[in-house]
Amino acid sequence: MSMLADLVEVVIGVDTHKDTHTAAVLDARTGGVLARATVTADPDGYAALVELAEQRSGLRAWAMEGTGGYGAGLARHLEQASELVIELDRPKRPARRAGAKSDPIDAERAARDALARTHLARPKTGPQRAALQMRLTARRAAVEAAGDAQRQLHAMIITAPEVVRGKFRGQSTRAMLATAARLRLASGSADVAVTTALTVLRALARRARHLEAEAAEHETAIRTIVRSWRPDLLTLTGVGPIVAATVLTAWSHPGRCRDDAAFAMLGGAAPIPASSGKTVRYRLNRAGDRQLNRALHTIALTRLRLDERTRAYADRRRAEGKTDREIKRCLKRYIARELYRRLETPLAAA
């Protein structure tokens, strides 16, 4: 496969930040720096960068880190202008005397990194993907905060005065939340410890319930988006709205991953060769999108419980000497292949 340097004449590396972006324009043939610029991270700044690039003739590509973060606005602007954008992961920072580092240096590094690549990653795009990503992030935060509130409730019940603790003895977590949410202050109570315990426990319970309702609202919206975009995913065993949304946000659009192996590598489900001499072995891949890896793991666990074919496969591999952990890793790789092929198939033909 050709390197980017064989496909374009100019590469613009961009170091993105919250308020400013710094770009370095490099000649793809020589690697020489043709121009540099720092602009504001707003539409005027994006337009200024495009004008800078247009001063050089020939095909060009943009190399950026943070296309889903600080560089999201610029990536959208370039996509609308039909520019070729290459997404970079965080490059290795080579040691430099006196720790030399600056925005222009990072911009040049991004461009040179892209020039040497044969596998070019495209940024995630699409309004549905962006909407799912925001909903997933908000839901995850609400679920985590609700869990924190429940754990705090448990801890405070244990240390509360006996007159308060007795109201919760023998109850499940859900019952504790219901009881705490209904607590009322005793009129005329002079015990500050009891009054405080009742007040705080009621506040924690109501906070947890509010966060759970918020998470449920996000999940409903996620289900609606998934059904309007790729409802076929929800027909697969082990794939619910949250798992489907996680897979869709990682995949983004057709062609972003060149094949199912690249998609599996993105999800950390592709084993990494670690062979040497006559020893052939593989190492567990702990890189990639960990949310996607978690989604693949969830599907594998669900199918091991509910799907007869998956259980038969596990029994067969177990008889061959595979451990349960190794079997799950194999299943995640197969699931990644199945999901990729379905996603790359147009919905009408799926």
C-alpha positions in Angstrom: 0.0 0.0 0.0 1.3 3.5 -0.9 2.4 5.9 1.7 0.7 9.2 2.0 3.8 10.9 0.7 3.2 9.1 -2.7 -0.4 10.4 -2.9 -0.2 14.1 -2.2 2.1 17.0 -2.7 1.4 18.9 0.5 0.6 17.8 4.1 -0.7 20.2 6.7 0.0 19.1 10.3 -2.2 20.7 12.9 -1.6 20.8 16.7 -5.0 21.5 18.2 -5.8 23.3 21.5 -8.9 24.7 23.1 -8.5 28.3 22.0 -5.9 28.1 19.2 -4.6 25.7 16.5 -1.1 25.7 15.1 -0.4 24.4 11.6 2.7 23.5 9.7 2.6 23.1 5.9 5.2 20.5 4.7 6.3 19.5 1.2 5.4 15.8 0.9 8.5 15.1 -1.3 11.2 16.7 0.7 9.6 17.1 4.1 10.6 20.8 4.2 8.4 23.3 6.1 6.7 25.6 3.6 4.7 27.7 6.1 3.5 27.9 9.7 0.5 29.7 11.2 -1.4 29.9 14.5 -5.1 30.7 14.3 -8.0 31.0 16.7 -10.2 27.9 17.1 -13.3 29.3 15.5 -14.7 29.5 11.9 -12.6 32.5 11.0 -9.4 30.6 12.1 -10.5 27.5 10.2 -11.0 29.6 7.0 -7.6 31.1 7.5 -6.0 27.7 7.6 -7.7 26.7 4.4 -6.5 29.9 2.8 -3.0 29.1 3.9 -3.2 25.6 2.4 -4.6 27.0 -0.9 -1.4 29.1 -1.4 0.3 25.8 -2.4 -0.8 24.0 -5.5 -1.3 20.3 -5.8 -3.1 17.6 -3.8 -3.0 18.0 -0.1 -4.0 16.2 3.1 -4.5 17.4 6.7 -2.9 15.4 9.6 -4.5 16.1 13.0 -4.7 14.8 16.5 -7.8 15.2 18.6 -10.4 15.1 15.8 -13.0 14.1 18.4 -11.9 16.7 20.9 -10.2 20.1 20.4 -9.9 19.5 16.7 -13.6 18.5 16.2 -14.7 21.9 14.9 -11.8 22.1 12.4 -12.4 18.5 11.3 -16.0 19.3 10.5 -15.1 22.5 8.7 -12.6 20.5 6.5 -15.0 17.7 5.9 -17.6 20.2 4.6 -14.9 21.6 2.3 -14.2 18.1 1.0 -10.6 18.2 2.3 -8.7 14.9 3.0 -8.2 14.6 6.8 -6.0 12.0 8.4 -6.7 11.2 12.1 -3.6 10.6 14.2 -3.3 8.9 17.5 -1.0 10.5 20.0 2.5 10.1 18.5 5.5 9.0 20.5 7.4 12.0 21.9 11.1 11.4 21.2 13.6 12.6 23.7 15.1 16.0 22.9 17.9 17.9 24.5 16.5 20.3 27.1 13.0 18.9 26.4 12.4 20.9 23.3 8.6 21.2 22.6 6.3 23.8 21.1 3.1 23.9 19.1 4.9 24.4 15.8 7.2 21.4 16.6 4.1 19.3 17.4 2.4 20.4 14.2 5.4 19.4 12.1 5.6 16.1 13.9 2.0 15.4 13.1 2.7 16.0 9.4 5.8 13.9 9.3 4.1 11.1 11.1 1.3 11.1 8.5 3.7 11.1 5.6 5.3 7.8 6.8 2.0 6.0 7.1 0.5 3.4 4.8 -2.7 2.9 6.8 -4.6 6.2 6.9 -7.3 6.6 9.5 -10.2 8.9 8.7 -11.9 10.9 11.5 -15.3 9.9 12.8 -18.1 11.8 11.1 -21.8 12.1 10.9 -24.5 13.8 13.0 -26.0 10.5 14.2 -22.6 9.3 15.5 -22.0 12.6 17.2 -25.4 12.5 18.9 -24.8 8.9 20.1 -21.4 9.9 21.5 -22.9 12.8 23.5 -25.7 10.6 24.8 -23.4 7.8 25.7 -21.0 10.1 27.5 -23.8 11.8 29.5 -25.5 8.5 30.4 -22.2 7.0 31.5 -21.6 10.0 33.8 -25.1 9.7 35.2 -24.8 6.0 35.9 -21.4 6.5 37.6 -22.8 9.3 39.7 -25.9 7.3 40.7 -23.6 4.5 41.8 -21.5 6.9 43.9 -24.7 8.2 45.6 -25.9 4.7 46.4 -22.5 3.7 47.9 -22.5 6.9 50.0 -26.0 6.1 51.2 -24.9 2.6 52.3 -21.9 4.0 54.1 -23.9 6.7 55.9 -26.7 4.3 57.0 -24.0 2.1 58.7 -22.7 5.1 60.7 -26.1 6.7 61.4 -27.7 6.7 64.9 -29.5 3.5 65.7 -32.9 5.2 65.5 -32.2 6.0 61.9 -30.3 2.9 61.0 -33.1 0.6 62.3 -35.4 1.9 59.5 -33.1 0.3 56.9 -32.1 -3.0 58.5 -32.6 -6.0 56.3 -33.5 -3.9 53.2 -32.1 -4.3 49.7 -30.5 -1.3 47.9 -33.7 -0.5 46.0 -35.7 -0.6 49.2 -33.1 1.6 51.0 -33.5 4.2 48.3 -37.2 4.2 48.6 -37.2 4.4 52.4 -34.6 7.2 52.4 -36.5 9.2 49.8 -39.6 9.2 52.1 -37.8 10.2 55.3 -39.3 13.1 57.2 -37.8 15.2 59.9 -39.3 14.6 63.3 -41.0 17.7 64.6 -39.3 19.2 67.6 -36.3 16.8 67.4 -33.3 18.2 69.3 -30.8 15.5 68.3 -28.6 17.1 65.7 -27.1 13.8 64.6 -30.5 12.3 63.9 -31.7 15.4 62.1 -28.6 15.6 60.0 -28.7 11.9 59.1 -32.3 12.1 58.0 -31.6 15.2 55.9 -28.5 13.8 54.2 -29.9 10.3 53.5 -33.0 11.8 51.9 -30.9 14.1 49.8 -28.7 11.2 48.6 -31.6 9.0 47.8 -33.3 11.7 45.8 -30.1 12.5 44.0 -29.6 8.8 43.0 -33.2 8.5 41.8 -32.8 11.7 39.7 -29.6 10.4 38.1 -31.2 7.1 37.4 -34.1 8.9 35.7 -31.6 10.9 33.7 -29.7 7.8 32.6 -33.0 6.2 31.5 -33.9 9.2 29.5 -30.5 9.1 27.7 -31.0 5.3 27.0 -34.4 6.0 25.5 -32.9 8.6 23.2 -30.0 6.3 22.3 -32.5 3.5 21.4 -34.4 5.9 19.1 -31.2 7.0 17.3 -30.0 3.4 16.8 -33.4 2.3 15.5 -33.4 5.1 12.9 -29.8 4.5 11.9 -29.0 0.7 12.1 -32.0 -1.2 13.6 -30.5 -4.4 12.2 -27.9 -4.4 15.0 -30.6 -4.8 17.6 -31.6 -8.2 16.1 -28.2 -9.7 17.0 -28.0 -11.8 20.1 -26.3 -9.8 22.9 -26.7 -6.4 21.2 -28.9 -3.9 23.1 -29.1 -0.2 22.5 -26.1 0.7 24.6 -23.8 -1.9 23.0 -25.1 -1.0 19.5 -24.5 2.7 20.1 -21.0 2.0 21.4 -20.2 -0.1 18.2 -21.6 2.6 15.9 -19.7 5.4 17.5 -16.4 3.5 17.1 -17.2 2.4 13.5 -18.6 5.8 12.5 -19.0 5.2 8.7 -18.2 2.8 5.9 -14.6 2.7 5.0 -13.2 4.2 8.2 -11.7 0.8 9.0 -10.1 -0.9 6.0 -11.2 -4.5 7.0 -12.5 -6.6 9.9 -8.9 -7.1 11.2 -8.5 -3.3 11.6 -11.9 -3.0 13.3 -10.9 -5.8 15.7 -7.6 -4.0 16.4 -9.5 -0.8 17.0 -11.5 -2.7 19.7 -8.5 -4.3 21.2 -9.8 -7.7 20.2 -7.0 -8.6 17.7 -4.1 -10.6 19.3 -0.6 -9.0 18.8 2.1 -11.3 17.4 4.9 -11.8 19.9 6.8 -14.6 18.2 10.6 -15.1 18.3 12.7 -17.7 16.5 10.8 -21.1 16.7 8.5 -19.8 19.4 5.1 -18.8 18.0 2.9 -16.9 20.4 0.5 -13.9 20.7 0.1 -11.2 23.3 -3.1 -9.8 24.6 -4.0 -6.4 23.0 -4.7 -3.9 25.8 -4.8 -0.9 23.4 -7.6 0.3 21.2 -11.0 1.7 22.0 -11.8 0.2 25.5 -15.5 1.1 25.3 -15.7 -0.9 22.1 -13.7 -3.7 23.7 -16.2 -3.7 26.6 -19.1 -3.9 24.2 -17.5 -6.9 22.4 -17.0 -8.5 25.8 -20.6 -7.9 26.8 -21.9 -9.6 23.6 -19.5 -12.6 24.2 -20.8 -13.1 27.8 -24.4 -12.8 26.7 -24.0 -15.4 23.9 -22.2 -17.8 26.2 -25.3 -17.7 28.4 -28.1 -17.6 25.9 -26.8 -18.8 22.5 -26.7 -22.6 21.9 -24.2 -22.3 19.0 -21.8 -20.2 21.1 -22.0 -22.6 24.0 -21.3 -25.5 21.7 -18.3 -23.7 20.3 -17.0 -23.0 23.8 -17.4 -26.7 24.8 -15.5 -27.8 21.6 -12.6 -25.3 22.3 -12.6 -26.3 25.9 -12.1 -29.9 24.9 -9.2 -28.8 22.8 -7.5 -27.4 25.9 -8.5 -23.7 25.6 -9.2 -21.9 28.9 -12.4 -19.9 29.4 -10.4 -16.7 29.1 -8.9 -17.7 25.8 -12.3 -18.8 24.5 -13.8 -15.4 25.3 -10.9 -13.7 23.4 -11.6 -15.9 20.3 -15.3 -15.1 20.5 -14.6 -11.3 20.7 -12.5 -11.6 17.5 -15.3 -13.5 15.7 -17.9 -11.0 17.0 -15.8 -8.1 15.7 -15.7 -9.7 12.3 -19.5 -10.3 12.3 -20.3 -6.7 13.3 -17.9 -5.2 10.8 -19.3 -7.1 7.9 -22.8 -6.2 8.8 -22.0 -2.5 9.3 -20.2 -2.3 6.0 -23.2 -3.9 4.2 -25.8 -1.3 3.2 -28.9 -1.6 5.4 -31.2 -2.4 2.5 -29.1 -5.4 1.6 -28.3 -6.4 5.2 
